[in-house]
Amino acid sequence: MQIAPLPPDEERRLAALRALEVLDTPAEAAFDALVGAAAACCDTDIALISLVDEQRQWFKASHGLPGVCETHRDVAFCAHAILEDGLLEIPDATLDPRFADNPLVRGEPHIRLYAGVPLRLSSGEAVGTLCVINRQPRSLKAPQREALTHLATAATHALEAARAMRTERRASALLVDTRDGMVSLDAVGHIRFCNAAALTSAGRDEAELIGQPLSALGLTEHELRKAVTTHSPTGRMVSDTVLIRPDGTQVPVSITQTPHMSPGGTSDGWTLFIRDLRDQQASRAMAAEIERLSLVAKRTSNAVIITDPHGRVTWVNDGFERITGYRLHEVRG
């Protein structure tokens, strides 16, 4: 038995496989349908979507092989198939010196015909195969090879689509939960999405904004022009900006604008990150007032005493110490 050599891009390939976040996940109808179709098209006993991990091949979907979810990579036919540019077909594994004494040939599932097409991601890495297996030796017909290749392409697209959906869900959760406002704009500056924080700052409902130009958000005309004409890939902070709410209230905000870049390198929309500055301004004003009162308390010749809600002394000024002769450490508490 020959153990398949590692692909030259093994480290990158394993990283791409793990980035799919699909290993050891439950069965999914879309992948089950693909292996069912492969077995039917090729008229085989078994069909698998096999993902080749560092030490094993794991089956995302299985037809005709109940109770088995993985095998060791050393005995995996698919570890050989991912080295190929296209279909690897072995009509009779007992006659192939690479596999004749393989445990999967000599014992269950008694592989004779094996045909596997690499699942090659759009980034180029082969993470596994869509394969069919038969217990009797034979060759696939040309239409069957073509069908298996098309089904492998569909399986690859399904893996990448599932990853994109998980990423989108996480991003959506972040957009919804963040305290900062986020607004997504299309290429002509119309609003595609607003999270709850943006709606709160703007004082508007989602129905009022989706599909509308950015001016519907309540940006002043001057800041609106700056926001939509900035195309720096690193974004641009627009300070001292206000959103004008429907009741005329002006909400101070800072805006960071970041373009969405298409694969061709052009901007096909923007994301605006909107930070409501009202709490910050209130905090700064409160801090300034406390500092002002502290200076007054320290400088006055009168005694100033601060207590907690229970009437216990927490602070006294110099005037108290001068009038009473007691120091703060003597009266605190």
C-alpha positions as CSV (number, residue, x, y, z in Angstrom):
1,M,0.0,0.0,0.0
2,Q,1.3,3.4,-0.9
3,I,0.6,6.4,1.4
4,A,-0.2,9.5,-0.6
5,P,2.5,12.2,-0.4
6,L,1.5,15.6,1.1
7,P,0.4,18.2,-1.4
8,P,3.0,21.0,-1.9
9,D,0.5,23.5,-0.5
10,E,-0.4,21.3,2.5
11,E,-0.1,24.1,5.2
12,R,-2.3,26.5,3.2
13,R,-4.6,23.7,2.2
14,L,-5.3,22.7,5.8
15,A,-5.8,26.4,6.8
16,A,-8.4,26.7,4.0
17,L,-10.1,23.6,5.1
18,R,-10.4,24.7,8.7
19,A,-11.5,28.2,7.6
20,L,-14.6,26.5,6.1
21,E,-15.6,25.6,9.6
22,V,-17.3,22.5,8.4
23,L,-15.4,19.6,10.0
24,D,-17.5,17.6,12.4
25,T,-20.6,19.5,11.7
26,P,-24.0,17.7,11.4
27,A,-25.4,16.3,8.2
28,E,-27.0,18.9,5.9
29,A,-29.7,18.2,3.3
30,A,-27.8,20.0,0.4
31,F,-24.7,17.8,0.8
32,D,-26.7,14.6,1.3
33,A,-28.6,15.4,-2.0
34,L,-25.3,15.8,-3.9
35,V,-23.9,12.4,-2.8
36,G,-27.3,10.8,-3.6
37,A,-27.2,12.3,-7.0
38,A,-23.6,11.1,-7.6
39,A,-24.4,7.5,-6.6
40,A,-27.5,7.6,-8.9
41,C,-25.7,9.1,-11.9
42,C,-22.7,6.8,-11.6
43,D,-24.7,3.7,-10.5
44,T,-22.4,3.0,-7.6
45,D,-22.9,1.5,-4.2
46,I,-21.3,4.4,-2.3
47,A,-20.8,8.1,-2.7
48,L,-19.0,10.5,-0.3
49,I,-18.1,14.1,0.2
50,S,-14.7,13.5,1.9
51,L,-12.7,16.3,3.5
52,V,-9.0,15.4,4.0
53,D,-7.8,16.7,7.3
54,E,-4.2,16.4,8.8
55,Q,-4.6,12.8,10.0
56,R,-8.0,11.7,8.6
57,Q,-10.6,11.9,5.9
58,W,-13.9,13.0,7.3
59,F,-17.2,12.5,5.5
60,K,-19.5,15.6,5.3
61,A,-22.0,13.5,3.4
62,S,-22.3,9.7,2.9
63,H,-24.5,7.5,0.7
64,G,-24.3,3.7,1.1
65,L,-21.8,3.7,4.0
66,P,-23.9,3.9,7.2
67,G,-22.2,4.2,10.6
68,V,-18.8,5.4,9.2
69,C,-17.9,9.1,9.4
70,E,-14.1,9.0,8.9
71,T,-11.1,6.9,8.2
72,H,-7.3,7.4,8.7
73,R,-5.7,9.5,6.1
74,D,-3.0,6.9,5.4
75,V,-5.6,4.5,3.9
76,A,-7.7,7.2,2.1
77,F,-8.0,7.0,-1.6
78,C,-9.1,10.7,-1.5
79,A,-5.6,11.6,-0.1
80,H,-4.4,10.6,-3.6
81,A,-7.2,12.2,-5.4
82,I,-6.6,15.7,-4.0
83,L,-3.2,15.6,-5.7
84,E,-4.8,15.4,-9.1
85,D,-6.0,18.3,-11.3
86,G,-9.2,16.4,-12.2
87,L,-10.9,13.0,-11.9
88,L,-8.9,10.1,-10.4
89,E,-10.5,6.9,-11.6
90,I,-9.4,3.4,-10.5
91,P,-11.5,0.7,-12.2
92,D,-10.2,-2.2,-10.0
93,A,-8.2,-1.3,-6.9
94,T,-7.0,-4.9,-6.5
95,L,-5.0,-4.5,-9.7
96,D,-3.5,-1.1,-8.7
97,P,-0.2,-1.5,-6.7
98,R,-1.0,1.7,-4.8
99,F,-4.1,0.1,-3.3
100,A,-4.1,-3.7,-3.7
101,D,-3.3,-4.4,-0.1
102,N,-5.2,-1.4,1.3
103,P,-7.4,-2.4,4.3
104,L,-10.4,-0.7,2.6
105,V,-9.8,-3.0,-0.4
106,R,-9.1,-6.2,1.4
107,G,-11.8,-5.6,4.0
108,E,-14.9,-3.4,4.3
109,P,-16.1,-1.7,2.2
110,H,-14.2,-3.8,-0.4
111,I,-13.4,-1.0,-2.7
112,R,-13.0,-2.0,-6.4
113,L,-14.0,1.0,-8.5
114,Y,-13.0,4.4,-7.0
115,A,-13.6,7.7,-8.8
116,G,-13.0,11.0,-7.1
117,V,-12.9,14.6,-8.2
118,P,-11.0,17.2,-6.0
119,L,-13.1,19.8,-4.3
120,R,-10.9,22.8,-5.2
121,L,-11.8,26.1,-3.6
122,S,-11.9,29.3,-5.6
123,S,-8.6,30.2,-3.9
124,G,-7.0,27.0,-5.4
125,E,-6.7,24.6,-2.5
126,A,-8.1,21.0,-2.8
127,V,-9.8,20.3,0.5
128,G,-11.3,17.0,-0.3
129,T,-13.3,15.1,-3.0
130,L,-16.6,14.1,-4.2
131,C,-16.1,10.4,-4.8
132,V,-18.0,7.3,-5.8
133,I,-17.1,3.7,-4.9
134,N,-18.3,0.3,-6.1
135,R,-17.8,-3.2,-4.8
136,Q,-17.5,-4.6,-8.2
137,P,-14.8,-3.5,-10.7
138,R,-15.8,-1.5,-13.7
139,S,-15.2,1.9,-15.4
140,L,-17.4,4.9,-15.5
141,K,-18.9,6.0,-18.8
142,A,-18.0,9.4,-20.2
143,P,-21.4,11.0,-19.3
144,Q,-20.9,9.7,-15.7
145,R,-17.5,11.2,-15.4
146,E,-18.9,14.5,-16.7
147,A,-21.8,14.4,-14.2
148,L,-19.5,13.6,-11.3
149,T,-17.2,16.5,-12.2
150,H,-20.2,18.9,-12.3
151,L,-21.5,17.6,-9.0
152,A,-18.1,18.2,-7.4
153,T,-18.2,21.8,-8.6
154,A,-21.6,22.1,-7.0
155,A,-20.3,20.6,-3.7
156,T,-17.4,23.1,-3.7
157,H,-19.7,26.0,-4.2
158,A,-22.0,24.7,-1.4
159,L,-19.0,24.5,1.0
160,E,-18.0,28.1,0.1
161,A,-21.6,29.4,0.3
162,A,-22.0,27.8,3.7
163,R,-18.8,29.5,4.9
164,A,-20.0,32.9,3.5
165,M,-23.4,32.5,5.2
166,R,-21.8,31.8,8.6
167,T,-19.5,34.9,8.1
168,E,-22.5,37.0,7.1
169,R,-24.4,35.9,10.2
170,R,-21.6,36.8,12.5
171,A,-21.2,40.1,10.8
172,S,-24.9,40.8,11.0
173,A,-24.9,39.9,14.7
174,L,-22.0,42.4,15.2
175,L,-23.9,45.1,13.2
176,V,-27.0,44.6,15.3
177,D,-25.3,44.4,18.7
178,T,-22.6,47.1,18.5
179,R,-23.3,50.4,20.3
180,D,-22.0,52.3,17.3
181,G,-24.3,53.0,14.4
182,M,-23.5,51.3,11.1
183,V,-25.0,52.2,7.7
184,S,-24.3,50.3,4.5
185,L,-24.6,52.3,1.2
186,D,-24.8,51.0,-2.3
187,A,-22.6,52.4,-5.2
188,V,-24.9,55.4,-5.7
189,G,-25.2,56.3,-2.1
190,H,-28.6,54.7,-1.2
191,I,-29.0,53.0,2.2
192,R,-29.0,49.2,2.1
193,F,-28.8,48.5,5.9
194,C,-29.0,50.4,9.2
195,N,-28.4,48.8,12.6
196,A,-30.4,49.7,15.7
197,A,-27.8,52.2,17.0
198,A,-27.9,54.2,13.8
199,L,-31.7,54.3,13.9
200,T,-31.6,55.5,17.5
201,S,-29.2,58.3,16.7
202,A,-31.1,59.4,13.6
203,G,-34.5,59.1,15.4
204,R,-36.0,57.2,12.4
205,D,-37.5,53.8,11.6
206,E,-35.8,51.4,9.2
207,A,-38.7,51.7,6.7
208,E,-38.0,55.4,6.4
209,L,-34.4,54.8,5.4
210,I,-33.9,51.6,3.4
211,G,-33.5,52.4,-0.3
212,Q,-33.3,56.1,0.4
213,P,-30.4,58.5,-0.3
214,L,-28.0,59.2,2.6
215,S,-29.7,62.6,3.2
216,A,-32.6,60.7,4.7
217,L,-30.4,59.8,7.6
218,G,-30.4,63.5,8.6
219,L,-26.8,64.5,7.8
220,T,-26.3,68.1,7.0
221,E,-25.7,68.9,3.4
222,H,-22.1,69.9,3.9
223,E,-21.2,66.8,5.8
224,L,-23.2,64.7,3.4
225,R,-21.0,65.8,0.5
226,K,-17.9,65.1,2.5
227,A,-19.1,61.6,3.5
228,V,-20.1,60.4,0.0
229,T,-17.1,61.8,-1.9
230,T,-14.4,60.2,0.3
231,H,-12.9,57.1,-1.3
232,S,-9.8,56.4,0.9
233,P,-9.4,52.6,1.5
234,T,-8.5,53.4,5.1
235,G,-11.7,55.4,5.7
236,R,-12.0,59.0,6.9
237,M,-13.1,60.4,10.2
238,V,-15.5,63.3,9.8
239,S,-15.6,65.2,13.1
240,D,-18.0,67.8,14.5
241,T,-20.9,66.4,12.4
242,V,-24.5,66.5,13.4
243,L,-27.5,64.4,12.5
244,I,-30.7,66.4,12.3
245,R,-33.6,64.3,13.7
246,P,-37.2,64.7,12.5
247,D,-38.0,66.8,15.6
248,G,-35.2,69.2,14.7
249,T,-32.8,67.9,17.5
250,Q,-29.2,68.0,16.5
251,V,-27.2,64.9,17.5
252,P,-23.4,65.4,17.5
253,V,-21.7,62.4,15.9
254,S,-18.4,61.3,14.4
255,I,-18.4,59.4,11.2
256,T,-15.8,57.0,9.7
257,Q,-16.5,56.0,6.1
258,T,-15.0,52.9,4.5
259,P,-15.5,51.8,0.9
260,H,-16.6,48.3,-0.1
261,M,-14.0,47.2,-2.7
262,S,-15.1,44.9,-5.6
263,P,-12.7,42.2,-6.9
264,G,-11.7,44.6,-9.7
265,G,-10.5,47.1,-7.1
266,T,-13.3,49.7,-7.5
267,S,-15.7,50.9,-4.8
268,D,-19.2,49.5,-5.1
269,G,-20.5,51.0,-1.9
270,W,-19.6,52.3,1.5
271,T,-20.1,51.6,5.2
272,L,-20.5,54.5,7.6
273,F,-19.6,54.0,11.2
274,I,-21.5,56.5,13.3
275,R,-20.6,57.3,16.9
276,D,-23.1,59.2,18.9
277,L,-21.1,61.8,20.9
278,R,-23.9,62.9,23.2
279,D,-22.7,60.6,26.1
280,Q,-19.1,61.6,25.6
281,Q,-20.0,65.3,25.6
282,A,-22.1,64.9,28.7
283,S,-19.3,63.0,30.4
284,R,-16.8,65.7,29.5
285,A,-19.1,68.4,30.7
286,M,-19.7,66.6,34.0
287,A,-16.0,66.0,34.5
288,A,-15.3,69.7,33.8
289,E,-18.0,70.7,36.3
290,I,-16.6,68.4,39.0
291,E,-13.1,69.7,38.4
292,R,-14.5,73.3,38.7
293,L,-16.3,72.5,42.0
294,S,-13.3,70.8,43.4
295,L,-11.1,73.8,42.8
296,V,-13.7,76.0,44.4
297,A,-14.0,73.7,47.4
298,K,-10.2,73.5,47.8
299,R,-9.8,77.3,47.6
300,T,-12.7,78.6,49.8
301,S,-11.9,79.7,53.3
302,N,-15.1,78.0,54.5
303,A,-15.3,74.5,55.7
304,V,-16.6,72.0,53.0
305,I,-17.6,68.5,54.1
306,I,-18.7,65.7,51.7
307,T,-20.5,62.6,53.1
308,D,-21.8,59.4,51.8
309,P,-25.6,58.6,51.7
310,H,-25.3,57.4,55.3
311,G,-23.8,60.6,56.6
312,R,-20.2,59.4,57.0
313,V,-17.5,61.8,56.0
314,T,-15.6,61.0,52.8
315,W,-13.8,64.3,52.2
316,V,-13.0,67.6,53.8
317,N,-11.3,70.7,52.4
318,D,-8.4,72.7,53.8
319,G,-10.9,75.2,55.3
320,F,-12.4,72.5,57.5
321,E,-8.9,71.4,58.7
322,R,-8.0,75.0,59.4
323,I,-11.2,75.8,61.3
324,T,-11.6,72.5,63.3
325,G,-8.0,71.5,63.6
326,Y,-8.9,68.0,62.4
327,R,-7.2,66.3,59.4
328,L,-9.0,64.3,56.7
329,H,-7.6,61.0,57.9
330,E,-8.9,61.7,61.4
331,V,-12.6,62.2,60.4
332,R,-13.0,60.1,57.3
333,G,-15.7,57.5,57.9
